[in-house]
Amino acid sequence: MSYNELRKLVGGRKLPISATNENGENVIIEEGSDNELGHFYRTETAQHNNWCRINYYYENGDTEELYEHWNERIIKLKKISNLSVTNRKKDWNWIKLLMI
């Protein structure tokens, strides 16, 4: 997957959106901006092996891939106290996805 492939896949939809990949895993697609690297898409995949794969796809072609075990992910989300109500709801939905 590349930045341009994700841009086409998203097709102007309002983000974040959720989807299912070819392995039947739940994926959340978000977008953001980095001061140095510019616009990016971020995907979070709840893998069947209880790991969360986080990928960044930057406009300049750079990519980044990170992994967190779902237990670590839940602990980090519980420690976040300055989220807006919208983000808390989204994060709780993500926790529920990880626990499936």
C-alpha positions in Angstrom: 0.0 0.0 0.0 1.2 3.5 -0.8 0.1 7.0 0.0 -1.5 7.4 -3.5 -3.2 4.0 -3.3 -4.7 5.0 0.1 -5.8 8.4 -1.3 -7.6 6.7 -4.1 -9.1 4.1 -1.7 -10.4 6.9 0.6 -11.8 8.7 -2.4 -12.7 12.0 -0.6 -14.6 10.3 2.3 -14.5 12.1 5.6 -12.0 10.4 7.9 -11.6 8.4 10.1 -13.3 5.4 8.5 -13.2 1.7 9.4 -12.7 -1.1 7.0 -11.8 -4.8 6.8 -8.7 -5.9 5.0 -8.1 -9.0 2.9 -7.3 -11.0 6.1 -10.7 -10.1 7.7 -8.9 -7.8 10.2 -10.5 -4.5 11.3 -8.7 -1.4 10.1 -9.1 2.3 10.9 -7.9 4.8 8.4 -7.1 8.4 9.6 -5.2 11.3 8.2 -3.0 14.0 9.6 -0.1 16.4 8.9 3.5 16.5 10.1 5.5 19.7 10.0 8.4 18.0 8.3 6.8 15.3 6.2 3.5 16.9 5.2 0.2 15.1 4.9 -0.1 11.4 5.8 -2.5 8.6 6.2 -2.4 6.4 9.3 -3.8 2.9 9.4 -4.3 0.9 12.5 -5.0 -2.8 12.0 -6.3 -5.1 14.8 -4.5 -8.2 13.8 -5.8 -11.7 14.6 -2.6 -12.4 16.6 -3.6 -9.7 19.2 -1.1 -7.1 17.9 -2.0 -3.7 16.6 -0.1 -2.8 13.4 0.2 1.0 12.8 1.3 2.2 9.4 2.0 5.8 8.3 2.0 6.6 4.6 3.5 10.1 3.9 2.8 12.2 0.9 6.6 12.3 0.0 6.6 8.5 -0.3 8.1 7.7 3.2 6.4 4.9 5.2 6.6 3.8 8.8 5.4 0.6 10.5 4.9 0.1 14.2 3.5 -2.7 16.4 1.9 -2.7 19.8 0.4 -5.6 21.7 -3.3 -4.9 22.3 -2.7 -5.0 26.1 -0.1 -2.2 25.7 -2.6 -0.3 23.5 -5.4 -0.4 26.1 -3.1 0.7 28.9 -1.9 3.7 26.8 -5.4 4.7 25.9 -6.5 4.5 29.6 -3.7 6.9 30.5 -4.8 9.6 28.1 -6.8 12.1 30.0 -6.9 15.2 27.7 -8.9 13.7 24.8 -12.0 15.3 23.6 -15.3 13.4 23.9 -15.2 12.5 20.2 -11.7 11.0 20.6 -12.6 9.1 23.7 -15.6 7.5 21.9 -13.4 6.6 18.9 -10.7 5.2 21.2 -13.2 3.2 23.2 -14.5 1.8 19.9 -10.9 0.9 19.0 -10.5 -0.9 22.3 -13.6 -2.9 21.6 -12.3 -3.9 18.2 -9.0 -5.1 19.7 -10.9 -7.2 22.2 -12.9 -9.1 19.6 
